[in-house]
Amino acid sequence: MEVDREIDTRGLNCPLPILKAKKSLNDMASGQLLKVVSTDPGSVRDFQAFARQTGNELMEQQTVDTDFIHVLKRR
């Protein structure tokens, strides 16, 4: 999957990963992909809710070691 932008929110807890993702998505064009790397286990649930509430599409979520990776498609 080819992402257009990636942000590293490792070490940050809720709501900071969501806020940083929201800020990045606001600067992106419709259809572009944002990858967010987080270490907050709560981010899995948070990004699911964020996608439902904002209309951005949650394309993928995966866990790699201690990282939680989320890929969002800008609405």
PQR file of N, CA, C, O and H, with PARSE charges and radii, in Angstrom:
ATOM      1  N   MET A   1       0.852  -1.180   0.000 -0.4000 1.5000
ATOM      2  CA  MET A   1       0.000   0.000   0.000 -0.0000 2.0000
ATOM      3  C   MET A   1       0.898   1.244   0.000  0.5500 1.7000
ATOM      4  O   MET A   1       1.760   1.400   0.864 -0.5500 1.4000
ATOM      5  N   GLU A   2       0.685   2.097  -0.955 -0.4000 1.5000
ATOM      6  CA  GLU A   2       1.486   3.322  -1.108 -0.0000 2.0000
ATOM      7  C   GLU A   2       0.847   4.448  -0.294  0.5500 1.7000
ATOM      8  O   GLU A   2      -0.240   4.917  -0.631 -0.5500 1.4000
ATOM      9  H   GLU A   2      -0.015   1.969  -1.657  0.4000 1.0000
ATOM     10  N   VAL A   3       1.522   4.883   0.781 -0.4000 1.5000
ATOM     11  CA  VAL A   3       0.977   5.961   1.601 -0.0000 2.0000
ATOM     12  C   VAL A   3       1.554   7.297   1.146  0.5500 1.7000
ATOM     13  O   VAL A   3       2.680   7.370   0.653 -0.5500 1.4000
ATOM     14  H   VAL A   3       2.405   4.502   1.054  0.4000 1.0000
ATOM     15  N   ASP A   4       0.764   8.347   1.320 -0.4000 1.5000
ATOM     16  CA  ASP A   4       1.185   9.690   0.907 -0.0000 2.0000
ATOM     17  C   ASP A   4       1.909  10.427   2.024  0.5500 1.7000
ATOM     18  O   ASP A   4       2.753  11.285   1.765 -0.5500 1.4000
ATOM     19  H   ASP A   4      -0.151   8.288   1.720  0.4000 1.0000
ATOM     20  N   ARG A   5       1.579  10.091   3.258 -0.4000 1.5000
ATOM     21  CA  ARG A   5       2.204  10.759   4.405 -0.0000 2.0000
ATOM     22  C   ARG A   5       2.229   9.788   5.576  0.5500 1.7000
ATOM     23  O   ARG A   5       1.331   8.961   5.731 -0.5500 1.4000
ATOM     24  H   ARG A   5       0.893   9.394   3.468  0.4000 1.0000
ATOM     25  N   GLU A   6       3.267   9.897   6.397 -0.4000 1.5000
ATOM     26  CA  GLU A   6       3.383   9.057   7.589 -0.0000 2.0000
ATOM     27  C   GLU A   6       3.721   9.941   8.779  0.5500 1.7000
ATOM     28  O   GLU A   6       4.572  10.826   8.690 -0.5500 1.4000
ATOM     29  H   GLU A   6       3.997  10.568   6.271  0.4000 1.0000
ATOM     30  N   ILE A   7       3.044   9.690   9.898 -0.4000 1.5000
ATOM     31  CA  ILE A   7       3.383  10.405  11.128 -0.0000 2.0000
ATOM     32  C   ILE A   7       3.697   9.395  12.227  0.5500 1.7000
ATOM     33  O   ILE A   7       3.079   8.334  12.322 -0.5500 1.4000
ATOM     34  H   ILE A   7       2.352   8.971   9.971  0.4000 1.0000
ATOM     35  N   ASP A   8       4.662   9.751  13.041 -0.4000 1.5000
ATOM     36  CA  ASP A   8       5.122   8.902  14.137 -0.0000 2.0000
ATOM     37  C   ASP A   8       4.602   9.496  15.443  0.5500 1.7000
ATOM     38  O   ASP A   8       5.020  10.579  15.855 -0.5500 1.4000
ATOM     39  H   ASP A   8       5.164  10.613  12.963  0.4000 1.0000
ATOM     40  N   THR A   9       3.686   8.774  16.089 -0.4000 1.5000
ATOM     41  CA  THR A   9       3.142   9.261  17.358 -0.0000 2.0000
ATOM     42  C   THR A   9       3.548   8.335  18.496  0.5500 1.7000
ATOM     43  O   THR A   9       2.869   8.275  19.521 -0.5500 1.4000
ATOM     44  H   THR A   9       3.347   7.895  15.755  0.4000 1.0000
ATOM     45  N   ARG A  10       4.650   7.614  18.324 -0.4000 1.5000
ATOM     46  CA  ARG A  10       5.132   6.705  19.370 -0.0000 2.0000
ATOM     47  C   ARG A  10       5.396   7.490  20.653  0.5500 1.7000
ATOM     48  O   ARG A  10       5.961   8.584  20.628 -0.5500 1.4000
ATOM     49  H   ARG A  10       5.202   7.663  17.492  0.4000 1.0000
ATOM     50  N   GLY A  11       4.973   6.907  21.770 -0.4000 1.5000
ATOM     51  CA  GLY A  11       5.187   7.544  23.067 -0.0000 2.0000
ATOM     52  C   GLY A  11       4.089   8.518  23.464  0.5500 1.7000
ATOM     53  O   GLY A  11       4.064   8.997  24.597 -0.5500 1.4000
ATOM     54  H   GLY A  11       4.513   6.019  21.791  0.4000 1.0000
ATOM     55  N   LEU A  12       3.182   8.814  22.539 -0.4000 1.5000
ATOM     56  CA  LEU A  12       2.078   9.728  22.840 -0.0000 2.0000
ATOM     57  C   LEU A  12       0.830   8.930  23.169  0.5500 1.7000
ATOM     58  O   LEU A  12       0.556   7.903  22.548 -0.5500 1.4000
ATOM     59  H   LEU A  12       3.202   8.425  21.618  0.4000 1.0000
ATOM     60  N   ASN A  13       0.078   9.406  24.146 -0.4000 1.5000
ATOM     61  CA  ASN A  13      -1.168   8.740  24.526 -0.0000 2.0000
ATOM     62  C   ASN A  13      -2.360   9.553  24.070  0.5500 1.7000
ATOM     63  O   ASN A  13      -2.245  10.731  23.730 -0.5500 1.4000
ATOM     64  H   ASN A  13       0.300  10.240  24.650  0.4000 1.0000
ATOM     65  N   CYS A  14      -3.508   8.897  24.072 -0.4000 1.5000
ATOM     66  CA  CYS A  14      -4.772   9.514  23.696 -0.0000 2.0000
ATOM     67  C   CYS A  14      -4.947  10.841  24.437  0.5500 1.7000
ATOM     68  O   CYS A  14      -4.683  10.901  25.638 -0.5500 1.4000
ATOM     69  H   CYS A  14      -3.602   7.941  24.349  0.4000 1.0000
ATOM     70  N   PRO A  15      -5.370  11.875  23.776 -0.5600 1.5000
ATOM     71  CA  PRO A  15      -5.877  11.953  22.405  0.2800 2.0000
ATOM     72  C   PRO A  15      -4.838  12.434  21.385  0.5500 1.7000
ATOM     73  O   PRO A  15      -5.202  12.732  20.248 -0.5500 1.4000
ATOM     74  N   LEU A  16      -3.573  12.517  21.754 -0.4000 1.5000
ATOM     75  CA  LEU A  16      -2.577  13.113  20.866 -0.0000 2.0000
ATOM     76  C   LEU A  16      -2.415  12.414  19.511  0.5500 1.7000
ATOM     77  O   LEU A  16      -2.326  13.112  18.501 -0.5500 1.4000
ATOM     78  H   LEU A  16      -3.277  12.275  22.678  0.4000 1.0000
ATOM     79  N   PRO A  17      -2.370  11.073  19.430 -0.5600 1.5000
ATOM     80  CA  PRO A  17      -2.276  10.470  18.093  0.2800 2.0000
ATOM     81  C   PRO A  17      -3.435  10.859  17.177  0.5500 1.7000
ATOM     82  O   PRO A  17      -3.234  11.107  15.988 -0.5500 1.4000
ATOM     83  N   ILE A  18      -4.638  10.911  17.728 -0.4000 1.5000
ATOM     84  CA  ILE A  18      -5.817  11.304  16.941 -0.0000 2.0000
ATOM     85  C   ILE A  18      -5.706  12.762  16.511  0.5500 1.7000
ATOM     86  O   ILE A  18      -5.984  13.091  15.357 -0.5500 1.4000
ATOM     87  H   ILE A  18      -4.801  10.710  18.694  0.4000 1.0000
ATOM     88  N   LEU A  19      -5.305  13.631  17.423 -0.4000 1.5000
ATOM     89  CA  LEU A  19      -5.198  15.056  17.087 -0.0000 2.0000
ATOM     90  C   LEU A  19      -4.155  15.291  16.000  0.5500 1.7000
ATOM     91  O   LEU A  19      -4.375  16.089  15.089 -0.5500 1.4000
ATOM     92  H   LEU A  19      -5.079  13.364  18.360  0.4000 1.0000
ATOM     93  N   LYS A  20      -3.031  14.608  16.091 -0.4000 1.5000
ATOM     94  CA  LYS A  20      -1.988  14.757  15.070 -0.0000 2.0000
ATOM     95  C   LYS A  20      -2.459  14.201  13.728  0.5500 1.7000
ATOM     96  O   LYS A  20      -2.155  14.768  12.679 -0.5500 1.4000
ATOM     97  H   LYS A  20      -2.852  13.960  16.832  0.4000 1.0000
ATOM     98  N   ALA A  21      -3.191  13.105  13.761 -0.4000 1.5000
ATOM     99  CA  ALA A  21      -3.735  12.538  12.525 -0.0000 2.0000
ATOM    100  C   ALA A  21      -4.744  13.498  11.894  0.5500 1.7000
ATOM    101  O   ALA A  21      -4.739  13.708  10.681 -0.5500 1.4000
ATOM    102  H   ALA A  21      -3.438  12.645  14.614  0.4000 1.0000
ATOM    103  N   LYS A  22      -5.596  14.069  12.718 -0.4000 1.5000
ATOM    104  CA  LYS A  22      -6.603  15.006  12.218 -0.0000 2.0000
ATOM    105  C   LYS A  22      -5.947  16.206  11.553  0.5500 1.7000
ATOM    106  O   LYS A  22      -6.379  16.645  10.487 -0.5500 1.4000
ATOM    107  H   LYS A  22      -5.600  13.898  13.703  0.4000 1.0000
ATOM    108  N   LYS A  23      -4.903  16.734  12.182 -0.4000 1.5000
ATOM    109  CA  LYS A  23      -4.180  17.884  11.625 -0.0000 2.0000
ATOM    110  C   LYS A  23      -3.538  17.522  10.287  0.5500 1.7000
ATOM    111  O   LYS A  23      -3.597  18.303   9.337 -0.5500 1.4000
ATOM    112  H   LYS A  23      -4.552  16.377  13.047  0.4000 1.0000
ATOM    113  N   SER A  24      -2.934  16.354  10.214 -0.4000 1.5000
ATOM    114  CA  SER A  24      -2.310  15.917   8.957 -0.0000 2.0000
ATOM    115  C   SER A  24      -3.349  15.710   7.863  0.5500 1.7000
ATOM    116  O   SER A  24      -3.143  16.127   6.723 -0.5500 1.4000
ATOM    117  H   SER A  24      -2.887  15.720  10.986  0.4000 1.0000
ATOM    118  N   LEU A  25      -4.472  15.065   8.206 -0.4000 1.5000
ATOM    119  CA  LEU A  25      -5.518  14.816   7.218 -0.0000 2.0000
ATOM    120  C   LEU A  25      -6.087  16.121   6.666  0.5500 1.7000
ATOM    121  O   LEU A  25      -6.453  16.188   5.493 -0.5500 1.4000
ATOM    122  H   LEU A  25      -4.639  14.727   9.133  0.4000 1.0000
ATOM    123  N   ASN A  26      -6.165  17.148   7.496 -0.4000 1.5000
ATOM    124  CA  ASN A  26      -6.688  18.433   7.037 -0.0000 2.0000
ATOM    125  C   ASN A  26      -5.821  19.056   5.957  0.5500 1.7000
ATOM    126  O   ASN A  26      -6.309  19.852   5.154 -0.5500 1.4000
ATOM    127  H   ASN A  26      -5.868  17.092   8.449  0.4000 1.0000
ATOM    128  N   ASP A  27      -4.529  18.703   5.926 -0.4000 1.5000
ATOM    129  CA  ASP A  27      -3.597  19.252   4.937 -0.0000 2.0000
ATOM    130  C   ASP A  27      -3.447  18.344   3.716  0.5500 1.7000
ATOM    131  O   ASP A  27      -2.619  18.611   2.845 -0.5500 1.4000
ATOM    132  H   ASP A  27      -4.133  18.056   6.578  0.4000 1.0000
ATOM    133  N   MET A  28      -4.237  17.282   3.648 -0.4000 1.5000
ATOM    134  CA  MET A  28      -4.116  16.310   2.562 -0.0000 2.0000
ATOM    135  C   MET A  28      -5.316  16.400   1.615  0.5500 1.7000
ATOM    136  O   MET A  28      -6.388  16.876   1.989 -0.5500 1.4000
ATOM    137  H   MET A  28      -4.910  17.066   4.355  0.4000 1.0000
ATOM    138  N   ALA A  29      -5.110  15.934   0.384 -0.4000 1.5000
ATOM    139  CA  ALA A  29      -6.183  15.926  -0.609 -0.0000 2.0000
ATOM    140  C   ALA A  29      -7.061  14.689  -0.424  0.5500 1.7000
ATOM    141  O   ALA A  29      -6.625  13.684   0.138 -0.5500 1.4000
ATOM    142  H   ALA A  29      -4.239  15.547   0.080  0.4000 1.0000
ATOM    143  N   SER A  30      -8.285  14.773  -0.898 -0.4000 1.5000
ATOM    144  CA  SER A  30      -9.216  13.654  -0.829 -0.0000 2.0000
ATOM    145  C   SER A  30      -8.622  12.434  -1.532  0.5500 1.7000
ATOM    146  O   SER A  30      -8.092  12.537  -2.639 -0.5500 1.4000
ATOM    147  H   SER A  30      -8.639  15.590  -1.355  0.4000 1.0000
ATOM    148  N   GLY A  31      -8.718  11.274  -0.872 -0.4000 1.5000
ATOM    149  CA  GLY A  31      -8.217  10.038  -1.451 -0.0000 2.0000
ATOM    150  C   GLY A  31      -6.791   9.690  -1.061  0.5500 1.7000
ATOM    151  O   GLY A  31      -6.348   8.564  -1.284 -0.5500 1.4000
ATOM    152  H   GLY A  31      -9.148  11.190   0.027  0.4000 1.0000
ATOM    153  N   GLN A  32      -6.062  10.643  -0.480 -0.4000 1.5000
ATOM    154  CA  GLN A  32      -4.683  10.360  -0.072 -0.0000 2.0000
ATOM    155  C   GLN A  32      -4.673   9.502   1.193  0.5500 1.7000
ATOM    156  O   GLN A  32      -5.626   9.512   1.972 -0.5500 1.4000
ATOM    157  H   GLN A  32      -6.422  11.558  -0.299  0.4000 1.0000
ATOM    158  N   LEU A  33      -3.572   8.757   1.385 -0.4000 1.5000
ATOM    159  CA  LEU A  33      -3.448   7.847   2.515 -0.0000 2.0000
ATOM    160  C   LEU A  33      -2.469   8.364   3.555  0.5500 1.7000
ATOM    161  O   LEU A  33      -1.379   8.831   3.224 -0.5500 1.4000
ATOM    162  H   LEU A  33      -2.798   8.749   0.752  0.4000 1.0000
ATOM    163  N   LEU A  34      -2.873   8.275   4.814 -0.4000 1.5000
ATOM    164  CA  LEU A  34      -2.047   8.670   5.952 -0.0000 2.0000
ATOM    165  C   LEU A  34      -1.767   7.440   6.798  0.5500 1.7000
ATOM    166  O   LEU A  34      -2.684   6.710   7.174 -0.5500 1.4000
ATOM    167  H   LEU A  34      -3.758   7.896   5.083  0.4000 1.0000
ATOM    168  N   LYS A  35      -0.493   7.216   7.095 -0.4000 1.5000
ATOM    169  CA  LYS A  35      -0.082   6.128   7.977 -0.0000 2.0000
ATOM    170  C   LYS A  35       0.306   6.726   9.320  0.5500 1.7000
ATOM    171  O   LYS A  35       1.120   7.647   9.388 -0.5500 1.4000
ATOM    172  H   LYS A  35       0.252   7.810   6.790  0.4000 1.0000
ATOM    173  N   VAL A  36      -0.281   6.197  10.386 -0.4000 1.5000
ATOM    174  CA  VAL A  36       0.010   6.657  11.742 -0.0000 2.0000
ATOM    175  C   VAL A  36       0.613   5.489  12.518  0.5500 1.7000
ATOM    176  O   VAL A  36       0.024   4.410  12.587 -0.5500 1.4000
ATOM    177  H   VAL A  36      -0.942   5.448  10.330  0.4000 1.0000
ATOM    178  N   VAL A  37       1.794   5.713  13.101 -0.4000 1.5000
ATOM    179  CA  VAL A  37       2.448   4.697  13.918 -0.0000 2.0000
ATOM    180  C   VAL A  37       2.350   5.145  15.372  0.5500 1.7000
ATOM    181  O   VAL A  37       2.767   6.250  15.719 -0.5500 1.4000
ATOM    182  H   VAL A  37       2.273   6.589  13.044  0.4000 1.0000
ATOM    183  N   SER A  38       1.797   4.283  16.216 -0.4000 1.5000
ATOM    184  CA  SER A  38       1.544   4.619  17.609 -0.0000 2.0000
ATOM    185  C   SER A  38       1.993   3.476  18.517  0.5500 1.7000
ATOM    186  O   SER A  38       2.108   2.330  18.083 -0.5500 1.4000
ATOM    187  H   SER A  38       1.458   3.385  15.934  0.4000 1.0000
ATOM    188  N   THR A  39       2.243   3.808  19.782 -0.4000 1.5000
ATOM    189  CA  THR A  39       2.535   2.766  20.769 -0.0000 2.0000
ATOM    190  C   THR A  39       1.409   2.665  21.802  0.5500 1.7000
ATOM    191  O   THR A  39       1.499   1.883  22.748 -0.5500 1.4000
ATOM    192  H   THR A  39       2.149   4.739  20.134  0.4000 1.0000
ATOM    193  N   ASP A  40       0.367   3.447  21.620 -0.4000 1.5000
ATOM    194  CA  ASP A  40      -0.774   3.456  22.543 -0.0000 2.0000
ATOM    195  C   ASP A  40      -1.756   2.347  22.152  0.5500 1.7000
ATOM    196  O   ASP A  40      -2.370   2.420  21.087 -0.5500 1.4000
ATOM    197  H   ASP A  40       0.294   4.083  20.852  0.4000 1.0000
ATOM    198  N   PRO A  41      -1.914   1.309  23.008 -0.5600 1.5000
ATOM    199  CA  PRO A  41      -2.841   0.220  22.667  0.2800 2.0000
ATOM    200  C   PRO A  41      -4.274   0.705  22.467  0.5500 1.7000
ATOM    201  O   PRO A  41      -5.031   0.097  21.710 -0.5500 1.4000
ATOM    202  N   GLY A  42      -4.649   1.776  23.125 -0.4000 1.5000
ATOM    203  CA  GLY A  42      -5.983   2.336  22.970 -0.0000 2.0000
ATOM    204  C   GLY A  42      -6.214   2.963  21.606  0.5500 1.7000
ATOM    205  O   GLY A  42      -7.353   3.244  21.233 -0.5500 1.4000
ATOM    206  H   GLY A  42      -4.034   2.270  23.740  0.4000 1.0000
ATOM    207  N   SER A  43      -5.140   3.183  20.863 -0.4000 1.5000
ATOM    208  CA  SER A  43      -5.271   3.829  19.558 -0.0000 2.0000
ATOM    209  C   SER A  43      -6.038   2.952  18.569  0.5500 1.7000
ATOM    210  O   SER A  43      -6.639   3.473  17.629 -0.5500 1.4000
ATOM    211  H   SER A  43      -4.215   2.954  21.166  0.4000 1.0000
ATOM    212  N   VAL A  44      -6.029   1.644  18.760 -0.4000 1.5000
ATOM    213  CA  VAL A  44      -6.768   0.755  17.858 -0.0000 2.0000
ATOM    214  C   VAL A  44      -8.246   1.112  17.900  0.5500 1.7000
ATOM    215  O   VAL A  44      -8.867   1.340  16.862 -0.5500 1.4000
ATOM    216  H   VAL A  44      -5.541   1.221  19.523  0.4000 1.0000
ATOM    217  N   ARG A  45      -8.795   1.157  19.075 -0.4000 1.5000
ATOM    218  CA  ARG A  45     -10.207   1.509  19.263 -0.0000 2.0000
ATOM    219  C   ARG A  45     -10.456   2.981  18.889  0.5500 1.7000
ATOM    220  O   ARG A  45     -11.468   3.309  18.270 -0.5500 1.4000
ATOM    221  H   ARG A  45      -8.291   0.971  19.919  0.4000 1.0000
ATOM    222  N   ASP A  46      -9.519   3.860  19.274 -0.4000 1.5000
ATOM    223  CA  ASP A  46      -9.675   5.290  19.007 -0.0000 2.0000
ATOM    224  C   ASP A  46      -9.761   5.593  17.512  0.5500 1.7000
ATOM    225  O   ASP A  46     -10.595   6.392  17.089 -0.5500 1.4000
ATOM    226  H   ASP A  46      -8.696   3.594  19.777  0.4000 1.0000
ATOM    227  N   PHE A  47      -8.898   4.953  16.708 -0.4000 1.5000
ATOM    228  CA  PHE A  47      -8.914   5.233  15.266 -0.0000 2.0000
ATOM    229  C   PHE A  47     -10.144   4.643  14.587  0.5500 1.7000
ATOM    230  O   PHE A  47     -10.602   5.177  13.577 -0.5500 1.4000
ATOM    231  H   PHE A  47      -8.221   4.304  17.052  0.4000 1.0000
ATOM    232  N   GLN A  48     -10.687   3.552  15.123 -0.4000 1.5000
ATOM    233  CA  GLN A  48     -11.936   3.007  14.585 -0.0000 2.0000
ATOM    234  C   GLN A  48     -13.069   4.014  14.795  0.5500 1.7000
ATOM    235  O   GLN A  48     -13.856   4.276  13.886 -0.5500 1.4000
ATOM    236  H   GLN A  48     -10.315   3.119  15.943  0.4000 1.0000
ATOM    237  N   ALA A  49     -13.139   4.569  15.997 -0.4000 1.5000
ATOM    238  CA  ALA A  49     -14.174   5.561  16.309 -0.0000 2.0000
ATOM    239  C   ALA A  49     -13.955   6.843  15.511  0.5500 1.7000
ATOM    240  O   ALA A  49     -14.909   7.435  15.007 -0.5500 1.4000
ATOM    241  H   ALA A  49     -12.499   4.356  16.736  0.4000 1.0000
ATOM    242  N   PHE A  50     -12.707   7.266  15.397 -0.4000 1.5000
ATOM    243  CA  PHE A  50     -12.368   8.481  14.643 -0.0000 2.0000
ATOM    244  C   PHE A  50     -12.838   8.350  13.189  0.5500 1.7000
ATOM    245  O   PHE A  50     -13.421   9.283  12.637 -0.5500 1.4000
ATOM    246  H   PHE A  50     -11.932   6.784  15.806  0.4000 1.0000
ATOM    247  N   ALA A  51     -12.585   7.207  12.581 -0.4000 1.5000
ATOM    248  CA  ALA A  51     -12.984   6.999  11.185 -0.0000 2.0000
ATOM    249  C   ALA A  51     -14.505   7.057  11.044  0.5500 1.7000
ATOM    250  O   ALA A  51     -15.026   7.683  10.121 -0.5500 1.4000
ATOM    251  H   ALA A  51     -12.111   6.449  13.029  0.4000 1.0000
ATOM    252  N   ARG A  52     -15.213   6.398  11.968 -0.4000 1.5000
ATOM    253  CA  ARG A  52     -16.689   6.420  11.926 -0.0000 2.0000
ATOM    254  C   ARG A  52     -17.218   7.843  12.059  0.5500 1.7000
ATOM    255  O   ARG A  52     -18.145   8.232  11.349 -0.5500 1.4000
ATOM    256  H   ARG A  52     -14.790   5.890  12.718  0.4000 1.0000
ATOM    257  N   GLN A  53     -16.636   8.615  12.959 -0.4000 1.5000
ATOM    258  CA  GLN A  53     -17.153   9.955  13.251 -0.0000 2.0000
ATOM    259  C   GLN A  53     -16.803  10.982  12.176  0.5500 1.7000
ATOM    260  O   GLN A  53     -17.558  11.932  11.968 -0.5500 1.4000
ATOM    261  H   GLN A  53     -15.882   8.299  13.536  0.4000 1.0000
ATOM    262  N   THR A  54     -15.676  10.809  11.491 -0.4000 1.5000
ATOM    263  CA  THR A  54     -15.217  11.829  10.549 -0.0000 2.0000
ATOM    264  C   THR A  54     -15.488  11.495   9.096  0.5500 1.7000
ATOM    265  O   THR A  54     -15.413  12.375   8.238 -0.5500 1.4000
ATOM    266  H   THR A  54     -15.063  10.037  11.660  0.4000 1.0000
ATOM    267  N   GLY A  55     -15.804  10.232   8.800 -0.4000 1.5000
ATOM    268  CA  GLY A  55     -16.031   9.850   7.412 -0.0000 2.0000
ATOM    269  C   GLY A  55     -14.762   9.484   6.666  0.5500 1.7000
ATOM    270  O   GLY A  55     -14.822   9.109   5.495 -0.5500 1.4000
ATOM    271  H   GLY A  55     -15.865   9.517   9.497  0.4000 1.0000
ATOM    272  N   ASN A  56     -13.612   9.587   7.322 -0.4000 1.5000
ATOM    273  CA  ASN A  56     -12.373   9.102   6.716 -0.0000 2.0000
ATOM    274  C   ASN A  56     -12.390   7.580   6.813  0.5500 1.7000
ATOM    275  O   ASN A  56     -12.918   7.019   7.773 -0.5500 1.4000
ATOM    276  H   ASN A  56     -13.563   9.892   8.273  0.4000 1.0000
ATOM    277  N   GLU A  57     -11.810   6.914   5.812 -0.4000 1.5000
ATOM    278  CA  GLU A  57     -11.866   5.446   5.779 -0.0000 2.0000
ATOM    279  C   GLU A  57     -10.633   4.839   6.438  0.5500 1.7000
ATOM    280  O   GLU A  57      -9.501   5.191   6.108 -0.5500 1.4000
ATOM    281  H   GLU A  57     -11.381   7.370   5.032  0.4000 1.0000
ATOM    282  N   LEU A  58     -10.867   3.928   7.371 -0.4000 1.5000
ATOM    283  CA  LEU A  58      -9.775   3.199   8.012 -0.0000 2.0000
ATOM    284  C   LEU A  58      -9.450   2.015   7.108  0.5500 1.7000
ATOM    285  O   LEU A  58     -10.178   1.023   7.078 -0.5500 1.4000
ATOM    286  H   LEU A  58     -11.787   3.642   7.640  0.4000 1.0000
ATOM    287  N   MET A  59      -8.350   2.133   6.375 -0.4000 1.5000
ATOM    288  CA  MET A  59      -7.984   1.139   5.368 -0.0000 2.0000
ATOM    289  C   MET A  59      -7.345  -0.101   5.980  0.5500 1.7000
ATOM    290  O   MET A  59      -7.554  -1.219   5.510 -0.5500 1.4000
ATOM    291  H   MET A  59      -7.758   2.939   6.400  0.4000 1.0000
ATOM    292  N   GLU A  60      -6.562   0.113   7.035 -0.4000 1.5000
ATOM    293  CA  GLU A  60      -5.801  -0.997   7.603 -0.0000 2.0000
ATOM    294  C   GLU A  60      -5.394  -0.685   9.031  0.5500 1.7000
ATOM    295  O   GLU A  60      -5.126   0.467   9.375 -0.5500 1.4000
ATOM    296  H   GLU A  60      -6.392   1.021   7.418  0.4000 1.0000
ATOM    297  N   GLN A  61      -5.350  -1.721   9.863 -0.4000 1.5000
ATOM    298  CA  GLN A  61      -4.777  -1.634  11.208 -0.0000 2.0000
ATOM    299  C   GLN A  61      -3.962  -2.894  11.419  0.5500 1.7000
ATOM    300  O   GLN A  61      -4.410  -3.998  11.110 -0.5500 1.4000
ATOM    301  H   GLN A  61      -5.568  -2.656   9.584  0.4000 1.0000
ATOM    302  N   GLN A  62      -2.768  -2.720  11.944 -0.4000 1.5000
ATOM    303  CA  GLN A  62      -1.951  -3.887  12.258 -0.0000 2.0000
ATOM    304  C   GLN A  62      -1.058  -3.595  13.452  0.5500 1.7000
ATOM    305  O   GLN A  62      -0.769  -2.442  13.772 -0.5500 1.4000
ATOM    306  H   GLN A  62      -2.404  -1.823  12.195  0.4000 1.0000
ATOM    307  N   THR A  63      -0.630  -4.667  14.100 -0.4000 1.5000
ATOM    308  CA  THR A  63       0.280  -4.559  15.231 -0.0000 2.0000
ATOM    309  C   THR A  63       1.596  -5.207  14.839  0.5500 1.7000
ATOM    310  O   THR A  63       1.630  -6.362  14.413 -0.5500 1.4000
ATOM    311  H   THR A  63      -0.865  -5.603  13.840  0.4000 1.0000
ATOM    312  N   VAL A  64       2.681  -4.454  14.987 -0.4000 1.5000
ATOM    313  CA  VAL A  64       4.016  -4.958  14.691 -0.0000 2.0000
ATOM    314  C   VAL A  64       4.869  -4.707  15.929  0.5500 1.7000
ATOM    315  O   VAL A  64       5.204  -3.565  16.241 -0.5500 1.4000
ATOM    316  H   VAL A  64       2.654  -3.516  15.332  0.4000 1.0000
ATOM    317  N   ASP A  65       5.216  -5.779  16.629 -0.4000 1.5000
ATOM    318  CA  ASP A  65       5.933  -5.677  17.907 -0.0000 2.0000
ATOM    319  C   ASP A  65       5.128  -4.802  18.856  0.5500 1.7000
ATOM    320  O   ASP A  65       4.015  -5.171  19.231 -0.5500 1.4000
ATOM    321  H   ASP A  65       4.943  -6.707  16.375  0.4000 1.0000
ATOM    322  N   THR A  66       5.668  -3.644  19.255 -0.4000 1.5000
ATOM    323  CA  THR A  66       4.949  -2.754  20.176 -0.0000 2.0000
ATOM    324  C   THR A  66       4.281  -1.587  19.448  0.5500 1.7000
ATOM    325  O   THR A  66       3.732  -0.690  20.087 -0.5500 1.4000
ATOM    326  H   THR A  66       6.572  -3.344  18.950  0.4000 1.0000
ATOM    327  N   ASP A  67       4.327  -1.597  18.112 -0.4000 1.5000
ATOM    328  CA  ASP A  67       3.739  -0.514  17.318 -0.0000 2.0000
ATOM    329  C   ASP A  67       2.352  -0.903  16.816  0.5500 1.7000
ATOM    330  O   ASP A  67       2.107  -2.041  16.416 -0.5500 1.4000
ATOM    331  H   ASP A  67       4.773  -2.326  17.592  0.4000 1.0000
ATOM    332  N   PHE A  68       1.464   0.069  16.849 -0.4000 1.5000
ATOM    333  CA  PHE A  68       0.127  -0.079  16.282 -0.0000 2.0000
ATOM    334  C   PHE A  68       0.080   0.831  15.054  0.5500 1.7000
ATOM    335  O   PHE A  68       0.280   2.042  15.157 -0.5500 1.4000
ATOM    336  H   PHE A  68       1.663   0.993  17.174  0.4000 1.0000
ATOM    337  N   ILE A  69      -0.184   0.238  13.904 -0.4000 1.5000
ATOM    338  CA  ILE A  69      -0.136   0.975  12.640 -0.0000 2.0000
ATOM    339  C   ILE A  69      -1.543   1.120  12.094  0.5500 1.7000
ATOM    340  O   ILE A  69      -2.300   0.153  12.000 -0.5500 1.4000
ATOM    341  H   ILE A  69      -0.346  -0.746  13.820  0.4000 1.0000
ATOM    342  N   HIS A  70      -1.871   2.345  11.738 -0.4000 1.5000
ATOM    343  CA  HIS A  70      -3.198   2.675  11.220 -0.0000 2.0000
ATOM    344  C   HIS A  70      -3.015   3.386   9.882  0.5500 1.7000
ATOM    345  O   HIS A  70      -2.173   4.276   9.760 -0.5500 1.4000
ATOM    346  H   HIS A  70      -1.256   3.129  11.814  0.4000 1.0000
ATOM    347  N   VAL A  71      -3.791   3.003   8.891 -0.4000 1.5000
ATOM    348  CA  VAL A  71      -3.763   3.684   7.597 -0.0000 2.0000
ATOM    349  C   VAL A  71      -5.164   4.219   7.326  0.5500 1.7000
ATOM    350  O   VAL A  71      -6.140   3.471   7.277 -0.5500 1.4000
ATOM    351  H   VAL A  71      -4.475   2.280   8.990  0.4000 1.0000
ATOM    352  N   LEU A  72      -5.231   5.535   7.154 -0.4000 1.5000
ATOM    353  CA  LEU A  72      -6.493   6.221   6.927 -0.0000 2.0000
ATOM    354  C   LEU A  72      -6.517   6.818   5.526  0.5500 1.7000
ATOM    355  O   LEU A  72      -5.508   7.327   5.037 -0.5500 1.4000
ATOM    356  H   LEU A  72      -4.438   6.143   7.195  0.4000 1.0000
ATOM    357  N   LYS A  73      -7.666   6.750   4.897 -0.4000 1.5000
ATOM    358  CA  LYS A  73      -7.862   7.376   3.584 -0.0000 2.0000
ATOM    359  C   LYS A  73      -8.689   8.645   3.778  0.5500 1.7000
ATOM    360  O   LYS A  73      -9.792   8.617   4.325 -0.5500 1.4000
ATOM    361  H   LYS A  73      -8.485   6.337   5.294  0.4000 1.0000
ATOM    362  N   ARG A  74      -8.126   9.750   3.316 -0.4000 1.5000
ATOM    363  CA  ARG A  74      -8.796  11.062   3.466 -0.0000 2.0000
ATOM    364  C   ARG A  74     -10.097  11.080   2.679  0.5500 1.7000
ATOM    365  O   ARG A  74     -10.133  10.701   1.509 -0.5500 1.4000
ATOM    366  H   ARG A  74      -7.230   9.773   2.872  0.4000 1.0000
ATOM    367  N   ARG A  75     -11.150  11.519   3.326 -0.4000 1.5000
ATOM    368  CA  ARG A  75     -12.459  11.578   2.647 -0.0000 2.0000
ATOM    369  C   ARG A  75     -12.494  12.692   1.623  0.5500 1.7000
ATOM    370  O   ARG A  75     -13.512  12.888   0.959 -0.5500 1.4000
ATOM    371  H   ARG A  75     -11.120  11.827   4.277  0.4000 1.0000
TER
END
